């Protein structure tokens, strides 16, 4: 991805008198290196502390026309959008809808939640702007929802993959396009295979968004992973410890910058999400790809055999493996002859195929091999990671 110099500099110019960003940002930058060197990172904690002040603190916006609420720690944090913010978001999403073959005359059922949170209204807004008839079903009541979808000829479905399977089991015909969200989809091989088997001819769309950044990326036809909406945001990946950018293809923390957002603009915002960024040939005009979407959090890190390992990555390693509950404990110790020993204890049962799957996934995901893998019926309470090397 070439650095969006003009868009970044326009954002810096616009934000130089912003109550939060003013005094923190340079007037201009020449390239990605200067941007990373001169623009400070900001954290979710900083954002939450500011936006939960009376009147939303430095992020007050008199022009906001929509407020969603999203849980961040103990607080329900307001997420604001101006009319222009919603229009830009909708325009970007409509390019994706067109790429997926969605058109006026389609009928979309939205089974994401609507109460306070963002997803339901987000999908409804873009579908309606694209000329699609939208049915705001929300979650739950699968039999009734399936009956409505069948009766009204639903061709597009947006919702949780697990709930989508319930709808099909209850008699809903497979839609032409399915937008998945709310749980790991392409990263969960078992769930993805179940949905593909239930919808063999359906265009399956994985997506990644944050309440603060809506949308971030989606699967485009012909793409692997999700491609970033780079007309809305600039995506970097950094080393979580040093804060320095890492080369394409290396694991690190996703950092996002709004290019044109009016309400609550965020610059070099640390998401805490662990991902890999690559650059591809243009896919419907977009070149920035997250091939594995996100697969962990950067809240904790342990260095093992010279490699940075994030315990939350193990969720992806165990996802969809039959017989396992998903609970595990990683133990790092010293070998008698020197070097690190890595043991993984998982809760549940493992046959030979499951064992091979976990060991292979672990090595692929973390770039190191397990010394021992043990399955137990019940994992005792305790920390997810034990480092016994000290």
C-alpha positions in Angstrom: 0.0 0.0 0.0 1.3 3.4 -0.9 1.1 5.8 2.0 -2.0 8.1 1.6 0.1 11.3 2.0 -2.6 13.7 0.8 -5.4 12.2 2.9 -3.2 12.0 6.0 -2.0 15.6 5.7 -5.5 16.8 5.2 -6.5 15.0 8.4 -3.5 16.5 10.3 -4.4 20.0 9.0 -8.0 19.5 10.1 -7.1 18.3 13.5 -4.4 20.7 14.5 -6.9 22.7 16.6 -8.9 19.7 17.8 -9.3 19.8 21.6 -7.7 16.4 22.0 -5.3 16.2 19.1 -4.2 19.8 19.0 -0.5 20.2 20.0 0.1 16.5 19.6 0.3 16.3 15.8 2.8 17.7 13.2 1.6 20.0 10.5 2.6 17.6 7.7 4.4 14.4 7.1 6.3 13.2 4.0 5.8 9.5 4.3 4.8 6.5 6.5 8.2 6.6 8.3 7.7 10.2 9.4 4.1 9.6 10.3 5.1 6.8 12.6 8.0 8.7 14.1 6.3 12.0 14.7 2.6 11.1 15.5 2.1 9.6 18.9 0.1 6.4 19.4 -3.1 6.7 21.4 -4.8 4.0 23.5 -8.4 2.9 24.1 -7.9 3.9 27.7 -7.2 7.5 26.6 -10.2 7.5 24.4 -12.6 6.1 27.0 -11.3 8.5 29.7 -11.9 11.5 27.4 -15.3 10.5 25.8 -16.9 9.5 29.2 -16.3 13.0 30.6 -19.3 15.3 30.8 -20.4 16.4 27.3 -17.9 13.8 25.8 -14.9 15.9 26.8 -12.6 16.8 23.9 -14.6 14.5 21.6 -17.8 16.5 21.9 -19.6 16.9 18.6 -22.5 19.3 18.2 -23.1 17.9 14.7 -23.7 14.2 15.7 -26.9 12.7 14.3 -26.4 9.1 15.7 -25.1 7.7 18.9 -24.4 4.1 19.5 -23.2 2.7 22.8 -20.5 0.0 23.1 -19.1 -1.7 26.2 -15.5 -0.9 26.9 -14.5 -2.3 30.3 -17.1 -1.3 32.9 -18.4 1.6 30.8 -20.9 1.9 28.0 -19.0 4.3 25.7 -20.9 6.6 23.3 -19.9 6.3 19.6 -20.9 9.4 17.6 -21.4 10.0 13.9 -22.2 13.1 12.0 -24.3 13.1 8.8 -21.1 13.2 6.7 -19.6 10.4 8.7 -22.6 8.2 7.9 -22.7 9.2 4.3 -19.0 8.3 3.8 -19.4 5.0 5.6 -22.4 4.2 3.5 -20.7 5.1 0.2 -17.8 2.9 1.0 -20.0 0.0 2.0 -22.1 0.4 -1.2 -19.0 -0.3 -3.3 -18.7 -3.6 -1.5 -22.4 -4.4 -1.9 -22.0 -3.8 -5.6 -18.9 -6.0 -5.8 -21.0 -8.8 -4.1 -23.7 -8.5 -6.7 -26.3 -6.9 -4.4 -28.7 -4.7 -6.2 -32.1 -2.9 -5.9 -34.8 -5.5 -5.7 -32.9 -7.7 -3.2 -34.4 -8.3 0.2 -32.1 -8.3 3.2 -32.8 -9.7 6.7 -30.7 -8.2 9.4 -30.4 -10.4 12.5 -27.8 -8.4 14.3 -28.9 -6.6 17.5 -30.4 -3.1 17.3 -30.7 -2.2 20.9 -28.0 0.5 21.6 -25.3 -1.3 19.7 -24.1 -0.6 16.2 -24.3 -3.6 13.9 -28.1 -3.8 13.1 -28.5 -0.2 12.1 -25.1 -0.2 10.4 -26.2 -2.9 7.9 -29.7 -1.5 7.5 -28.4 1.9 6.6 -26.1 0.7 3.8 -28.7 -1.7 2.4 -31.4 0.9 2.2 -29.1 3.4 0.6 -28.3 0.7 -2.0 -32.0 0.3 -2.8 -32.4 -3.0 -0.9 -35.5 -3.8 1.0 -34.4 -4.3 4.6 -36.2 -6.4 7.3 -34.9 -5.5 10.8 -35.4 -8.8 12.5 -32.8 -8.6 15.1 -31.6 -11.8 16.9 -33.7 -14.6 18.4 -37.0 -16.4 17.5 -35.3 -18.5 14.8 -38.5 -20.3 13.7 -40.5 -17.1 13.3 -37.6 -15.3 11.6 -37.1 -18.2 9.2 -40.8 -18.1 8.3 -40.6 -14.4 7.6 -37.4 -14.9 5.5 -39.1 -17.6 3.4 -42.3 -15.8 2.9 -40.6 -12.5 1.9 -38.0 -14.0 -0.4 -34.9 -12.9 1.5 -31.9 -12.9 -0.8 -29.3 -11.3 1.6 -28.7 -12.2 5.2 -26.6 -10.3 7.7 -26.0 -11.9 11.1 -24.2 -14.3 13.4 -23.1 -17.5 11.6 -24.4 -19.7 14.4 -27.9 -18.1 14.2 -27.8 -18.3 10.4 -27.5 -22.1 10.7 -30.5 -22.1 13.0 -32.5 -20.2 10.4 -31.6 -22.6 7.7 -32.5 -25.6 9.9 -35.8 -23.9 10.6 -36.7 -23.7 6.9 -35.2 -20.5 5.6 -33.9 -20.9 2.0 -30.2 -20.2 1.6 -29.6 -16.5 0.7 -27.6 -15.4 -2.3 -25.2 -13.4 -0.1 -24.4 -13.9 3.7 -22.7 -11.2 5.8 -21.1 -12.9 8.8 -20.2 -11.1 12.0 -20.3 -11.3 15.8 -18.0 -14.4 16.0 -14.9 -15.7 14.3 -15.9 -17.0 10.8 -13.1 -17.6 8.3 -10.8 -18.1 11.3 -13.0 -20.9 12.6 -12.6 -23.7 10.0 -15.2 -25.9 11.5 -17.9 -23.2 11.6 -17.0 -21.9 8.2 -17.3 -25.5 6.8 -20.7 -25.9 8.4 -22.0 -22.6 6.9 -20.5 -23.5 3.5 -22.2 -26.9 3.5 -25.5 -25.3 4.5 -25.2 -22.5 1.8 -23.1 -24.2 -1.0 -23.9 -21.5 -3.6 -24.0 -18.5 -1.3 -21.4 -15.6 -1.4 -19.9 -15.7 2.1 -18.6 -12.5 3.4 -16.4 -12.2 6.5 -16.0 -8.7 8.0 -14.1 -6.9 10.7 -15.2 -3.7 12.3 -14.7 -1.9 15.6 -17.4 0.4 17.1 -14.8 3.2 16.8 -13.9 2.3 13.2 -16.9 1.3 11.1 -16.2 -0.6 8.8 -12.5 -1.7 8.9 -12.4 -4.5 6.3 -14.4 -7.2 4.5 -14.0 -10.2 2.2 -14.4 -9.1 -1.4 -15.1 -11.6 -4.1 -11.8 -13.2 -5.2 -10.0 -12.1 -2.1 -8.3 -14.1 0.7 -8.8 -12.6 4.1 -10.4 -9.2 4.4 -9.5 -6.1 2.5 -9.3 -2.7 4.3 -11.6 0.2 3.4 -8.6 2.4 2.8 -10.8 5.3 1.6 -11.9 5.6 5.2 -8.8 4.7 7.3 -5.1 4.1 7.3 -4.0 0.7 8.8 -0.6 0.0 10.3 0.8 -2.9 12.3 3.3 -2.3 15.1 5.3 -4.3 17.6 3.2 -4.1 20.7 6.2 -3.6 23.0 8.3 -1.1 21.1 5.5 0.7 19.3 7.6 0.5 16.0 6.0 -0.5 12.7 6.7 -4.1 11.6 7.1 -5.2 8.0 4.2 -6.6 6.0 3.7 -10.2 6.8 4.8 -10.0 10.5 2.5 -10.4 13.4 1.7 -7.3 15.5 -0.9 -4.9 16.8 -3.3 -3.2 14.4 -3.2 0.6 14.6 -5.9 2.6 12.8 -6.3 6.3 11.8 -9.5 8.0 10.6 -8.9 9.8 7.3 -12.0 12.0 7.3 -14.2 11.3 10.4 -15.8 14.4 11.9 -17.1 13.0 15.2 -14.5 11.3 17.4 -11.6 11.3 15.0 -8.9 8.9 16.1 -5.2 9.0 15.0 -2.8 6.1 15.4 -5.3 4.3 17.6 -4.0 1.1 19.2 -6.8 -1.5 18.8 -5.1 -4.2 20.9 -5.9 -6.7 18.1 -3.2 -9.0 16.9 -3.1 -9.4 13.1 -0.9 -9.5 10.0 -1.0 -7.0 7.2 -0.1 -7.7 3.6 -0.3 -5.8 0.4 -2.0 -7.4 -2.6 -2.8 -6.5 -6.2 -5.9 -4.4 -6.3 -9.1 -6.2 -5.3 -12.0 -4.0 -6.3 -9.5 -1.1 -5.8 -8.2 -2.1 -2.4 -4.7 -3.4 -1.7 -4.4 -3.6 2.1 -5.3 -7.1 3.3 -5.6 -8.8 6.7 -5.3 -12.4 5.5 -6.1 -13.9 8.9 -8.4 -11.1 10.0 -7.5 -10.8 13.8 -6.5 -13.8 15.8 -5.7 -12.6 19.3 -5.1 -9.7 21.7 -1.8 -8.1 22.6 -2.6 -7.5 26.3 0.0 -10.1 27.3 3.1 -11.4 25.7 5.7 -14.0 26.6 8.9 -14.5 24.6 9.6 -18.2 23.9 12.5 -19.7 21.9 13.2 -16.1 20.7 9.7 -15.6 19.4 7.0 -13.3 20.8 4.0 -15.4 21.7 0.6 -13.9 22.6 -1.5 -16.3 24.8 -4.7 -15.1 23.2 -3.5 -16.6 19.9 -4.3 -20.0 21.4 -8.0 -19.3 21.0 -7.5 -19.5 17.2 -5.4 -22.7 17.5 -8.2 -24.5 19.4 -11.2 -23.1 17.6 -13.4 -25.8 16.1 -11.2 -28.7 17.2 -13.7 -31.5 18.2 -13.7 -32.7 21.8 -12.1 -29.5 23.2 -13.9 -26.8 25.4 -11.5 -24.1 24.3 -9.9 -23.7 27.7 -6.1 -24.2 27.9 -3.0 -23.4 29.8 0.5 -22.7 28.4 3.5 -23.5 30.5 7.0 -22.3 29.7 9.9 -23.8 31.5 13.7 -24.3 31.1 15.0 -27.5 29.6 17.7 -29.3 31.6 20.2 -28.7 28.9 19.2 -25.1 28.3 16.6 -23.5 26.1 12.9 -23.1 26.5 10.3 -25.9 26.9 6.7 -25.2 25.8 3.8 -27.4 27.1 0.2 -26.9 26.3 -2.6 -28.4 28.4 -6.1 -28.4 26.9 -9.4 -29.2 28.4 -11.5 -31.9 26.8 -10.5 -35.0 24.7 -8.1 -35.3 21.8 -8.0 -38.1 19.3 -4.9 -38.6 17.0 -6.4 -36.3 14.3 -7.2 -33.6 16.8 -3.8 -33.8 18.3 -2.1 -33.4 15.0 -4.4 -30.5 14.1 -3.6 -28.6 17.3 0.2 -29.2 17.0 0.2 -28.1 13.4 -2.0 -25.0 14.0 0.2 -24.1 17.0 3.4 -24.2 14.9 1.8 -22.3 12.0 0.3 -19.6 14.2 3.2 -19.0 16.6 6.2 -20.2 14.5 7.4 -22.4 17.3 6.7 -26.1 18.1 5.2 -27.6 21.2 7.3 -29.9 23.4 4.3 -31.5 24.9 0.5 -31.5 24.4 -1.8 -32.9 27.1 -5.6 -33.2 27.3 -7.3 -33.2 30.7 -11.0 -33.7 31.5 -11.1 -30.5 33.6 -8.5 -27.8 33.7 -8.0 -26.4 37.3 -8.6 -22.7 37.8 -5.5 -20.6 37.4 -3.6 -18.3 35.0 -3.7 -19.0 31.2 0.1 -18.8 31.1 2.7 -20.1 33.5 6.2 -18.9 33.0 8.5 -20.9 35.3 11.8 -19.7 33.9 12.4 -17.0 36.5 
